[in-house]
């Protein structure tokens, strides 16, 4: 739904709701009518914010094509346990998975538990992850995150979104990766740079903020599709629908893609 229309609906809703409450307070006998109006507006707002049947059909086509093309797509980060995946995902910010896998091969030999990372001298940790970029910030976050896991979760990575996003350096994207890949819990849709870009080009969202993109995707997809959808979109973004030169001519999604924002030569 266009942002302006949604804002207008919310504004009308709030105005009418306030009026309904004022009526209720002033004229007790209109309480029932006021409540009905309040309830009706709630339902109207919920309906107006839900994806249209067309949007859901469009999403279903995209899901089918992605599944046909990338049936076995999985997370490209190497890990043996949830903690390793958490650390690798933090390292993957602004870095390729290939580079992260090179770095973590020796990193995970040296540091094998949350206690190890928490006790690591910061400078040493920085040097160990230096080539992933933003290494000072990442090292600080990994250390603080692991200290938090030791202090509050007995050294185990928590299995729910609320506790994961409380950890330093862990946002919704990282939490969704860990829950979906390590624990097979569909807590949301992972929105990285590829998923964000493709979702807009494919007409599944107009948003640029990852949280809002994720909300749009969660509404259009069923929960059981959330985990695989992200992996497949990321694969498609890397191989075909690249940021600078999307290969629309050889794209299997072309029949269902409006190519929004893609320049044609
Ligand atoms: S048709 Fe082009 S823009 Fe659409 S998904 Fe394929 S490569 Fe991307």
Boltz pocket constraint, residues with backbone or C-beta under 6 A from the ligand:
constraints:
  - pocket:
      binder: B
      contacts: [[A, 201], [A, 202], [A, 240], [A, 241], [A, 242], [A, 246], [A, 247], [A, 248], [A, 249], [A, 251], [A, 252], [A, 253], [A, 254], [A, 257], [A, 258], [A, 259], [A, 260], [A, 262]]
      max_distance: 6.0
